[in-house]
Amino acid sequence: MEKRSVIKLQEAGYIFLRVDEREEGIIIKYSDDFGVWKTLEKCKSKAACKRRLNELVKTDKYLF
């Protein structure tokens, strides 16, 4: 997605999500400001991460 589109969505109140897999676990990160990613929560397994992402995406606020 191009920068202009991302910024418009963020200005409209949407928050982008991504998953970051590391040695210490799986981290769900969010961005409500273009190019800035912050940790939302840590998951112990991929299955737990998928369940949590599904819950978050069902709200009107988050995009994955």
N, CA, C and O atoms as a Tripos MOL2 file, in Angstrom:
@<TRIPOS>MOLECULE
protein
  256   255    64     0     0
PROTEIN
NO_CHARGES

@<TRIPOS>ATOM
      1 N           0.8560   -1.1620    0.0000 N.3       1 MET1
      2 CA          0.0000    0.0000    0.0000 C.3       1 MET1
      3 C           0.9080    1.2320    0.0000 C.2       1 MET1
      4 O           1.9400    1.2480    0.6700 O.2       1 MET1
      5 N           0.5320    2.2240   -0.7280 N.am      2 GLU2
      6 CA          1.3720    3.4150   -0.8100 C.3       2 GLU2
      7 C           1.2070    4.3090    0.4170 C.2       2 GLU2
      8 O           0.2070    4.2370    1.1310 O.2       2 GLU2
      9 N           2.1950    5.1360    0.6380 N.am      3 LYS3
     10 CA          2.2720    5.9650    1.8460 C.3       3 LYS3
     11 C           1.0400    6.8450    2.0200 C.2       3 LYS3
     12 O           0.5100    6.9450    3.1260 O.2       3 LYS3
     13 N           0.5840    7.4720    0.9690 N.am      4 ARG4
     14 CA         -0.5610    8.3820    1.0590 C.3       4 ARG4
     15 C          -1.8100    7.6540    1.5560 C.2       4 ARG4
     16 O          -2.5530    8.1770    2.3860 O.2       4 ARG4
     17 N          -2.0310    6.4470    1.0420 N.am      5 SER5
     18 CA         -3.2020    5.6590    1.4580 C.3       5 SER5
     19 C          -3.1080    5.2600    2.9230 C.2       5 SER5
     20 O          -4.0940    5.3220    3.6560 O.2       5 SER5
     21 N          -1.9180    4.8500    3.3440 N.am      6 VAL6
     22 CA         -1.7100    4.4610    4.7460 C.3       6 VAL6
     23 C          -1.9820    5.6440    5.6690 C.2       6 VAL6
     24 O          -2.6660    5.4980    6.6820 O.2       6 VAL6
     25 N          -1.4590    6.7930    5.3290 N.am      7 ILE7
     26 CA         -1.6430    7.9880    6.1630 C.3       7 ILE7
     27 C          -3.1240    8.3690    6.2450 C.2       7 ILE7
     28 O          -3.6070    8.7340    7.3170 O.2       7 ILE7
     29 N          -3.8420    8.2890    5.1340 N.am      8 LYS8
     30 CA         -5.2780    8.6060    5.1500 C.3       8 LYS8
     31 C          -6.0450    7.6610    6.0700 C.2       8 LYS8
     32 O          -6.9130    8.0920    6.8300 O.2       8 LYS8
     33 N          -5.7210    6.3760    5.9970 N.am      9 LEU9
     34 CA         -6.3990    5.4140    6.8660 C.3       9 LEU9
     35 C          -6.0730    5.6650    8.3290 C.2       9 LEU9
     36 O          -6.9540    5.5760    9.1850 O.2       9 LEU9
     37 N          -4.8160    5.9790    8.6240 N.am     10 GLN10
     38 CA         -4.4300    6.2570   10.0100 C.3      10 GLN10
     39 C          -5.1000    7.5340   10.5160 C.2      10 GLN10
     40 O          -5.5030    7.6000   11.6770 O.2      10 GLN10
     41 N          -5.2210    8.5270    9.6760 N.am     11 GLU11
     42 CA         -5.9140    9.7610   10.0740 C.3      11 GLU11
     43 C          -7.3940    9.4990   10.3310 C.2      11 GLU11
     44 O          -8.0280   10.1900   11.1280 O.2      11 GLU11
     45 N          -7.9390    8.4880    9.6460 N.am     12 ALA12
     46 CA         -9.3450    8.1250    9.8450 C.3      12 ALA12
     47 C          -9.5400    7.2820   11.1010 C.2      12 ALA12
     48 O         -10.6740    6.9570   11.4550 O.2      12 ALA12
     49 N          -8.4340    6.9210   11.7880 N.am     13 GLY13
     50 CA         -8.5440    6.2090   13.0470 C.3      13 GLY13
     51 C          -8.1800    4.7360   12.9970 C.2      13 GLY13
     52 O          -8.3040    4.0390   14.0040 O.2      13 GLY13
     53 N          -7.7350    4.2500   11.8510 N.am     14 TYR14
     54 CA         -7.3560    2.8460   11.7420 C.3      14 TYR14
     55 C          -5.9370    2.6220   12.2550 C.2      14 TYR14
     56 O          -5.0800    3.5020   12.1760 O.2      14 TYR14
     57 N          -5.7140    1.4170   12.7820 N.am     15 ILE15
     58 CA         -4.4110    1.0360   13.3070 C.3      15 ILE15
     59 C          -3.9760   -0.2330   12.5860 C.2      15 ILE15
     60 O          -4.7300   -1.2030   12.5100 O.2      15 ILE15
     61 N          -2.7660   -0.2190   12.0630 N.am     16 PHE16
     62 CA         -2.2300   -1.3620   11.3310 C.3      16 PHE16
     63 C          -1.5370   -2.3250   12.2830 C.2      16 PHE16
     64 O          -0.8980   -1.9110   13.2510 O.2      16 PHE16
     65 N          -1.6710   -3.6110   11.9960 N.am     17 LEU17
     66 CA         -1.0540   -4.6540   12.8030 C.3      17 LEU17
     67 C          -0.0630   -5.4490   11.9570 C.2      17 LEU17
     68 O          -0.2240   -5.5770   10.7430 O.2      17 LEU17
     69 N           0.9610   -5.9780   12.6180 N.am     18 ARG18
     70 CA          1.8750   -6.9220   11.9810 C.3      18 ARG18
     71 C           2.3910   -7.8820   13.0410 C.2      18 ARG18
     72 O           2.3250   -7.5970   14.2370 O.2      18 ARG18
     73 N           2.9010   -9.0140   12.5960 N.am     19 VAL19
     74 CA          3.4420  -10.0260   13.5040 C.3      19 VAL19
     75 C           4.9420  -10.0900   13.3020 C.2      19 VAL19
     76 O           5.4320  -10.1250   12.1730 O.2      19 VAL19
     77 N           5.6610  -10.1040   14.4050 N.am     20 ASP20
     78 CA          7.1160  -10.1650   14.3950 C.3      20 ASP20
     79 C           7.5390  -11.3950   15.1880 C.2      20 ASP20
     80 O           7.3460  -11.4510   16.4030 O.2      20 ASP20
     81 N           8.1170  -12.3830   14.5020 N.am     21 GLU21
     82 CA          8.5440  -13.6110   15.1750 C.3      21 GLU21
     83 C          10.0080  -13.4740   15.5800 C.2      21 GLU21
     84 O          10.8760  -13.2150   14.7460 O.2      21 GLU21
     85 N          10.2600  -13.6490   16.8520 N.am     22 ARG22
     86 CA         11.6160  -13.5490   17.3980 C.3      22 ARG22
     87 C          11.9000  -14.7410   18.2860 C.2      22 ARG22
     88 O          11.0170  -15.5540   18.5580 O.2      22 ARG22
     89 N          13.1400  -14.8370   18.7350 N.am     23 GLU23
     90 CA         13.5280  -15.9490   19.5980 C.3      23 GLU23
     91 C          12.7450  -15.9640   20.9070 C.2      23 GLU23
     92 O          12.3880  -17.0320   21.4040 O.2      23 GLU23
     93 N          12.4790  -14.7970   21.4620 N.am     24 GLU24
     94 CA         11.7760  -14.7290   22.7420 C.3      24 GLU24
     95 C          10.2660  -14.9040   22.6140 C.2      24 GLU24
     96 O           9.5650  -14.9260   23.6260 O.2      24 GLU24
     97 N           9.7560  -15.0270   21.4010 N.am     25 GLY25
     98 CA          8.3350  -15.2520   21.2140 C.3      25 GLY25
     99 C           7.7970  -14.5100   20.0120 C.2      25 GLY25
    100 O           8.5480  -13.9300   19.2270 O.2      25 GLY25
    101 N           6.5100  -14.5390   19.8850 N.am     26 ILE26
    102 CA          5.8200  -13.8880   18.7770 C.3      26 ILE26
    103 C           5.2080  -12.5970   19.2990 C.2      26 ILE26
    104 O           4.5050  -12.5930   20.3100 O.2      26 ILE26
    105 N           5.4820  -11.5090   18.6030 N.am     27 ILE27
    106 CA          5.0550  -10.1940   19.0530 C.3      27 ILE27
    107 C           4.0770   -9.6050   18.0460 C.2      27 ILE27
    108 O           4.3390   -9.6040   16.8430 O.2      27 ILE27
    109 N           2.9600   -9.1110   18.5360 N.am     28 ILE28
    110 CA          2.0210   -8.3730   17.6920 C.3      28 ILE28
    111 C           2.3630   -6.9000   17.8580 C.2      28 ILE28
    112 O           2.3690   -6.3650   18.9670 O.2      28 ILE28
    113 N           2.6460   -6.2620   16.7410 N.am     29 LYS29
    114 CA          2.9960   -4.8430   16.7640 C.3      29 LYS29
    115 C           1.9060   -4.0410   16.0690 C.2      29 LYS29
    116 O           1.1740   -4.5640   15.2290 O.2      29 LYS29
    117 N           1.8070   -2.7720   16.4270 N.am     30 TYR30
    118 CA          0.8240   -1.9000   15.8100 C.3      30 TYR30
    119 C           1.4690   -0.5860   15.3840 C.2      30 TYR30
    120 O           2.5120   -0.1830   15.8980 O.2      30 TYR30
    121 N           0.8150    0.0640   14.4290 N.am     31 SER31
    122 CA          1.2840    1.3610   13.9550 C.3      31 SER31
    123 C           0.0850    2.2810   13.8220 C.2      31 SER31
    124 O          -0.8330    2.0160   13.0460 O.2      31 SER31
    125 N           0.1010    3.3550   14.5790 N.am     32 ASP32
    126 CA         -0.9270    4.3850   14.4310 C.3      32 ASP32
    127 C          -0.3070    5.6820   13.9210 C.2      32 ASP32
    128 O          -0.9880    6.6990   13.7950 O.2      32 ASP32
    129 N           0.9840    5.6360   13.6300 N.am     33 ASP33
    130 CA          1.7330    6.7500   13.0610 C.3      33 ASP33
    131 C           2.6350    6.1640   11.9820 C.2      33 ASP33
    132 O           3.3300    5.1830   12.2470 O.2      33 ASP33
    133 N           2.6510    6.7170   10.7990 N.am     34 PHE34
    134 CA          3.3490    6.1130    9.6670 C.3      34 PHE34
    135 C           4.8160    5.8150    9.9900 C.2      34 PHE34
    136 O           5.5720    6.6980   10.3940 O.2      34 PHE34
    137 N           5.1960    4.5440    9.8000 N.am     35 GLY35
    138 CA          6.5740    4.1340    9.9810 C.3      35 GLY35
    139 C           7.0060    3.8490   11.4090 C.2      35 GLY35
    140 O           8.1490    3.4530   11.6380 O.2      35 GLY35
    141 N           6.1160    4.0430   12.3750 N.am     36 VAL36
    142 CA          6.4540    3.8080   13.7850 C.3      36 VAL36
    143 C           5.6760    2.5790   14.2610 C.2      36 VAL36
    144 O           4.4450    2.5740   14.2670 O.2      36 VAL36
    145 N           6.4120    1.5410   14.6600 N.am     37 TRP37
    146 CA          5.7970    0.2980   15.1340 C.3      37 TRP37
    147 C           6.0780    0.1230   16.6150 C.2      37 TRP37
    148 O           7.2120    0.2780   17.0690 O.2      37 TRP37
    149 N           5.0240   -0.2040   17.3670 N.am     38 LYS38
    150 CA          5.1270   -0.3990   18.8100 C.3      38 LYS38
    151 C           4.5530   -1.7680   19.1690 C.2      38 LYS38
    152 O           3.6990   -2.2920   18.4560 O.2      38 LYS38
    153 N           5.0220   -2.3420   20.2700 N.am     39 THR39
    154 CA          4.5420   -3.6440   20.7090 C.3      39 THR39
    155 C           3.1550   -3.5170   21.3320 C.2      39 THR39
    156 O           2.9300   -2.7070   22.2310 O.2      39 THR39
    157 N           2.2400   -4.3310   20.8370 N.am     40 LEU40
    158 CA          0.8930   -4.3820   21.4020 C.3      40 LEU40
    159 C           0.8330   -5.4770   22.4700 C.2      40 LEU40
    160 O           0.3780   -5.2410   23.5890 O.2      40 LEU40
    161 N           1.2960   -6.6730   22.1080 N.am     41 GLU41
    162 CA          1.3510   -7.7620   23.0790 C.3      41 GLU41
    163 C           2.2330   -8.8930   22.5660 C.2      41 GLU41
    164 O           2.5440   -8.9720   21.3780 O.2      41 GLU41
    165 N           2.6300   -9.7660   23.4920 N.am     42 LYS42
    166 CA          3.4650  -10.9210   23.1670 C.3      42 LYS42
    167 C           2.6330  -12.1820   23.3090 C.2      42 LYS42
    168 O           1.8290  -12.3100   24.2320 O.2      42 LYS42
    169 N           2.8360  -13.1160   22.3820 N.am     43 CYS43
    170 CA          2.1060  -14.3840   22.3980 C.3      43 CYS43
    171 C           3.0890  -15.5300   22.5850 C.2      43 CYS43
    172 O           4.2530  -15.4420   22.1950 O.2      43 CYS43
    173 N           2.6030  -16.5950   23.1840 N.am     44 LYS44
    174 CA          3.4670  -17.7460   23.4460 C.3      44 LYS44
    175 C           3.5160  -18.7240   22.2810 C.2      44 LYS44
    176 O           4.4740  -19.4870   22.1610 O.2      44 LYS44
    177 N           2.4990  -18.7160   21.4160 N.am     45 SER45
    178 CA          2.4710  -19.6560   20.2980 C.3      45 SER45
    179 C           1.8450  -18.9820   19.0730 C.2      45 SER45
    180 O           1.1990  -17.9390   19.1730 O.2      45 SER45
    181 N           2.0590  -19.6140   17.9150 N.am     46 LYS46
    182 CA          1.4680  -19.0970   16.6920 C.3      46 LYS46
    183 C          -0.0530  -19.1800   16.7360 C.2      46 LYS46
    184 O          -0.7480  -18.2860   16.2530 O.2      46 LYS46
    185 N          -0.5560  -20.2530   17.3140 N.am     47 ALA47
    186 CA         -2.0060  -20.4160   17.4150 C.3      47 ALA47
    187 C          -2.6290  -19.3250   18.2800 C.2      47 ALA47
    188 O          -3.6710  -18.7710   17.9300 O.2      47 ALA47
    189 N          -1.9980  -19.0190   19.3960 N.am     48 ALA48
    190 CA         -2.4930  -17.9500   20.2710 C.3      48 ALA48
    191 C          -2.4330  -16.6030   19.5560 C.2      48 ALA48
    192 O          -3.3200  -15.7640   19.7110 O.2      48 ALA48
    193 N          -1.3910  -16.4150   18.7840 N.am     49 CYS49
    194 CA         -1.2370  -15.1680   18.0330 C.3      49 CYS49
    195 C          -2.3450  -15.0280   16.9830 C.2      49 CYS49
    196 O          -2.9300  -13.9560   16.8320 O.2      49 CYS49
    197 N          -2.6260  -16.1060   16.2660 N.am     50 LYS50
    198 CA         -3.6840  -16.0740   15.2490 C.3      50 LYS50
    199 C          -5.0450  -15.8040   15.8720 C.2      50 LYS50
    200 O          -5.8420  -15.0360   15.3330 O.2      50 LYS50
    201 N          -5.3100  -16.4440   17.0160 N.am     51 ARG51
    202 CA         -6.5890  -16.2060   17.7020 C.3      51 ARG51
    203 C          -6.7290  -14.7410   18.0990 C.2      51 ARG51
    204 O          -7.7810  -14.1330   17.9040 O.2      51 ARG51
    205 N          -5.6680  -14.1850   18.6540 N.am     52 ARG52
    206 CA         -5.7030  -12.7790   19.1010 C.3      52 ARG52
    207 C          -5.8580  -11.8310   17.9150 C.2      52 ARG52
    208 O          -6.6120  -10.8610   17.9950 O.2      52 ARG52
    209 N          -5.1530  -12.1020   16.8180 N.am     53 LEU53
    210 CA         -5.2870  -11.2680   15.6280 C.3      53 LEU53
    211 C          -6.7190  -11.3100   15.0920 C.2      53 LEU53
    212 O          -7.2670  -10.2810   14.6970 O.2      53 LEU53
    213 N          -7.3160  -12.4880   15.0790 N.am     54 ASN54
    214 CA         -8.7060  -12.6030   14.6260 C.3      54 ASN54
    215 C          -9.6430  -11.7740   15.4910 C.2      54 ASN54
    216 O         -10.5710  -11.1510   14.9740 O.2      54 ASN54
    217 N          -9.4170  -11.7590   16.7910 N.am     55 GLU55
    218 CA        -10.2390  -10.9510   17.6980 C.3      55 GLU55
    219 C         -10.0650   -9.4630   17.3870 C.2      55 GLU55
    220 O         -11.0430   -8.7180   17.3200 O.2      55 GLU55
    221 N          -8.8160   -9.0400   17.1980 N.am     56 LEU56
    222 CA         -8.5440   -7.6270   16.9570 C.3      56 LEU56
    223 C          -9.1060   -7.1520   15.6230 C.2      56 LEU56
    224 O          -9.6450   -6.0490   15.5330 O.2      56 LEU56
    225 N          -8.9810   -7.9790   14.5890 N.am     57 VAL57
    226 CA         -9.4390   -7.5770   13.2590 C.3      57 VAL57
    227 C         -10.9600   -7.4880   13.1930 C.2      57 VAL57
    228 O         -11.4980   -6.7570   12.3600 O.2      57 VAL57
    229 N         -11.6550   -8.2140   14.0510 N.am     58 LYS58
    230 CA        -13.1170   -8.1480   14.0670 C.3      58 LYS58
    231 C         -13.6250   -6.7820   14.5230 C.2      58 LYS58
    232 O         -14.7500   -6.3980   14.2050 O.2      58 LYS58
    233 N         -12.7980   -6.0490   15.2670 N.am     59 THR59
    234 CA        -13.1890   -4.6930   15.6470 C.3      59 THR59
    235 C         -13.0270   -3.7880   14.4360 C.2      59 THR59
    236 O         -12.3230   -4.1400   13.4890 O.2      59 THR59
    237 N         -13.6480   -2.6640   14.4550 N.am     60 ASP60
    238 CA        -13.5860   -1.7340   13.3250 C.3      60 ASP60
    239 C         -12.3000   -0.9200   13.2970 C.2      60 ASP60
    240 O         -12.0960   -0.1240   12.3800 O.2      60 ASP60
    241 N         -11.4420   -1.1030   14.2730 N.am     61 LYS61
    242 CA        -10.2960   -0.2310   14.4640 C.3      61 LYS61
    243 C          -8.9970   -0.7440   13.8510 C.2      61 LYS61
    244 O          -8.1470    0.0550   13.4590 O.2      61 LYS61
    245 N          -8.8280   -2.0680   13.7600 N.am     62 TYR62
    246 CA         -7.5370   -2.6560   13.3640 C.3      62 TYR62
    247 C          -7.5570   -3.2340   11.9560 C.2      62 TYR62
    248 O          -8.5680   -3.7780   11.5120 O.2      62 TYR62
    249 N          -6.4310   -3.1110   11.2580 N.am     63 LEU63
    250 CA         -6.2330   -3.6960    9.9290 C.3      63 LEU63
    251 C          -4.9720   -4.5370    9.9640 C.2      63 LEU63
    252 O          -3.9700   -4.1340   10.5560 O.2      63 LEU63
    253 N          -5.0130   -5.7170    9.3270 N.am     64 PHE64
    254 CA         -3.8530   -6.5990    9.3110 C.3      64 PHE64
    255 C          -3.3510   -6.7360    7.9040 C.2      64 PHE64
    256 O          -2.3710   -7.4420    7.6640 O.2      64 PHE64
@<TRIPOS>BOND
     1     1     2 1
     2     2     3 1
     3     3     4 2
     4     3     5 am
     5     5     6 1
     6     6     7 1
     7     7     8 2
     8     7     9 am
     9     9    10 1
    10    10    11 1
    11    11    12 2
    12    11    13 am
    13    13    14 1
    14    14    15 1
    15    15    16 2
    16    15    17 am
    17    17    18 1
    18    18    19 1
    19    19    20 2
    20    19    21 am
    21    21    22 1
    22    22    23 1
    23    23    24 2
    24    23    25 am
    25    25    26 1
    26    26    27 1
    27    27    28 2
    28    27    29 am
    29    29    30 1
    30    30    31 1
    31    31    32 2
    32    31    33 am
    33    33    34 1
    34    34    35 1
    35    35    36 2
    36    35    37 am
    37    37    38 1
    38    38    39 1
    39    39    40 2
    40    39    41 am
    41    41    42 1
    42    42    43 1
    43    43    44 2
    44    43    45 am
    45    45    46 1
    46    46    47 1
    47    47    48 2
    48    47    49 am
    49    49    50 1
    50    50    51 1
    51    51    52 2
    52    51    53 am
    53    53    54 1
    54    54    55 1
    55    55    56 2
    56    55    57 am
    57    57    58 1
    58    58    59 1
    59    59    60 2
    60    59    61 am
    61    61    62 1
    62    62    63 1
    63    63    64 2
    64    63    65 am
    65    65    66 1
    66    66    67 1
    67    67    68 2
    68    67    69 am
    69    69    70 1
    70    70    71 1
    71    71    72 2
    72    71    73 am
    73    73    74 1
    74    74    75 1
    75    75    76 2
    76    75    77 am
    77    77    78 1
    78    78    79 1
    79    79    80 2
    80    79    81 am
    81    81    82 1
    82    82    83 1
    83    83    84 2
    84    83    85 am
    85    85    86 1
    86    86    87 1
    87    87    88 2
    88    87    89 am
    89    89    90 1
    90    90    91 1
    91    91    92 2
    92    91    93 am
    93    93    94 1
    94    94    95 1
    95    95    96 2
    96    95    97 am
    97    97    98 1
    98    98    99 1
    99    99   100 2
   100    99   101 am
   101   101   102 1
   102   102   103 1
   103   103   104 2
   104   103   105 am
   105   105   106 1
   106   106   107 1
   107   107   108 2
   108   107   109 am
   109   109   110 1
   110   110   111 1
   111   111   112 2
   112   111   113 am
   113   113   114 1
   114   114   115 1
   115   115   116 2
   116   115   117 am
   117   117   118 1
   118   118   119 1
   119   119   120 2
   120   119   121 am
   121   121   122 1
   122   122   123 1
   123   123   124 2
   124   123   125 am
   125   125   126 1
   126   126   127 1
   127   127   128 2
   128   127   129 am
   129   129   130 1
   130   130   131 1
   131   131   132 2
   132   131   133 am
   133   133   134 1
   134   134   135 1
   135   135   136 2
   136   135   137 am
   137   137   138 1
   138   138   139 1
   139   139   140 2
   140   139   141 am
   141   141   142 1
   142   142   143 1
   143   143   144 2
   144   143   145 am
   145   145   146 1
   146   146   147 1
   147   147   148 2
   148   147   149 am
   149   149   150 1
   150   150   151 1
   151   151   152 2
   152   151   153 am
   153   153   154 1
   154   154   155 1
   155   155   156 2
   156   155   157 am
   157   157   158 1
   158   158   159 1
   159   159   160 2
   160   159   161 am
   161   161   162 1
   162   162   163 1
   163   163   164 2
   164   163   165 am
   165   165   166 1
   166   166   167 1
   167   167   168 2
   168   167   169 am
   169   169   170 1
   170   170   171 1
   171   171   172 2
   172   171   173 am
   173   173   174 1
   174   174   175 1
   175   175   176 2
   176   175   177 am
   177   177   178 1
   178   178   179 1
   179   179   180 2
   180   179   181 am
   181   181   182 1
   182   182   183 1
   183   183   184 2
   184   183   185 am
   185   185   186 1
   186   186   187 1
   187   187   188 2
   188   187   189 am
   189   189   190 1
   190   190   191 1
   191   191   192 2
   192   191   193 am
   193   193   194 1
   194   194   195 1
   195   195   196 2
   196   195   197 am
   197   197   198 1
   198   198   199 1
   199   199   200 2
   200   199   201 am
   201   201   202 1
   202   202   203 1
   203   203   204 2
   204   203   205 am
   205   205   206 1
   206   206   207 1
   207   207   208 2
   208   207   209 am
   209   209   210 1
   210   210   211 1
   211   211   212 2
   212   211   213 am
   213   213   214 1
   214   214   215 1
   215   215   216 2
   216   215   217 am
   217   217   218 1
   218   218   219 1
   219   219   220 2
   220   219   221 am
   221   221   222 1
   222   222   223 1
   223   223   224 2
   224   223   225 am
   225   225   226 1
   226   226   227 1
   227   227   228 2
   228   227   229 am
   229   229   230 1
   230   230   231 1
   231   231   232 2
   232   231   233 am
   233   233   234 1
   234   234   235 1
   235   235   236 2
   236   235   237 am
   237   237   238 1
   238   238   239 1
   239   239   240 2
   240   239   241 am
   241   241   242 1
   242   242   243 1
   243   243   244 2
   244   243   245 am
   245   245   246 1
   246   246   247 1
   247   247   248 2
   248   247   249 am
   249   249   250 1
   250   250   251 1
   251   251   252 2
   252   251   253 am
   253   253   254 1
   254   254   255 1
   255   255   256 2
@<TRIPOS>SUBSTRUCTURE
     1 MET1         2 RESIDUE 1 A MET
     2 GLU2         6 RESIDUE 1 A GLU
     3 LYS3        10 RESIDUE 1 A LYS
     4 ARG4        14 RESIDUE 1 A ARG
     5 SER5        18 RESIDUE 1 A SER
     6 VAL6        22 RESIDUE 1 A VAL
     7 ILE7        26 RESIDUE 1 A ILE
     8 LYS8        30 RESIDUE 1 A LYS
     9 LEU9        34 RESIDUE 1 A LEU
    10 GLN10       38 RESIDUE 1 A GLN
    11 GLU11       42 RESIDUE 1 A GLU
    12 ALA12       46 RESIDUE 1 A ALA
    13 GLY13       50 RESIDUE 1 A GLY
    14 TYR14       54 RESIDUE 1 A TYR
    15 ILE15       58 RESIDUE 1 A ILE
    16 PHE16       62 RESIDUE 1 A PHE
    17 LEU17       66 RESIDUE 1 A LEU
    18 ARG18       70 RESIDUE 1 A ARG
    19 VAL19       74 RESIDUE 1 A VAL
    20 ASP20       78 RESIDUE 1 A ASP
    21 GLU21       82 RESIDUE 1 A GLU
    22 ARG22       86 RESIDUE 1 A ARG
    23 GLU23       90 RESIDUE 1 A GLU
    24 GLU24       94 RESIDUE 1 A GLU
    25 GLY25       98 RESIDUE 1 A GLY
    26 ILE26      102 RESIDUE 1 A ILE
    27 ILE27      106 RESIDUE 1 A ILE
    28 ILE28      110 RESIDUE 1 A ILE
    29 LYS29      114 RESIDUE 1 A LYS
    30 TYR30      118 RESIDUE 1 A TYR
    31 SER31      122 RESIDUE 1 A SER
    32 ASP32      126 RESIDUE 1 A ASP
    33 ASP33      130 RESIDUE 1 A ASP
    34 PHE34      134 RESIDUE 1 A PHE
    35 GLY35      138 RESIDUE 1 A GLY
    36 VAL36      142 RESIDUE 1 A VAL
    37 TRP37      146 RESIDUE 1 A TRP
    38 LYS38      150 RESIDUE 1 A LYS
    39 THR39      154 RESIDUE 1 A THR
    40 LEU40      158 RESIDUE 1 A LEU
    41 GLU41      162 RESIDUE 1 A GLU
    42 LYS42      166 RESIDUE 1 A LYS
    43 CYS43      170 RESIDUE 1 A CYS
    44 LYS44      174 RESIDUE 1 A LYS
    45 SER45      178 RESIDUE 1 A SER
    46 LYS46      182 RESIDUE 1 A LYS
    47 ALA47      186 RESIDUE 1 A ALA
    48 ALA48      190 RESIDUE 1 A ALA
    49 CYS49      194 RESIDUE 1 A CYS
    50 LYS50      198 RESIDUE 1 A LYS
    51 ARG51      202 RESIDUE 1 A ARG
    52 ARG52      206 RESIDUE 1 A ARG
    53 LEU53      210 RESIDUE 1 A LEU
    54 ASN54      214 RESIDUE 1 A ASN
    55 GLU55      218 RESIDUE 1 A GLU
    56 LEU56      222 RESIDUE 1 A LEU
    57 VAL57      226 RESIDUE 1 A VAL
    58 LYS58      230 RESIDUE 1 A LYS
    59 THR59      234 RESIDUE 1 A THR
    60 ASP60      238 RESIDUE 1 A ASP
    61 LYS61      242 RESIDUE 1 A LYS
    62 TYR62      246 RESIDUE 1 A TYR
    63 LEU63      250 RESIDUE 1 A LEU
    64 PHE64      254 RESIDUE 1 A PHE
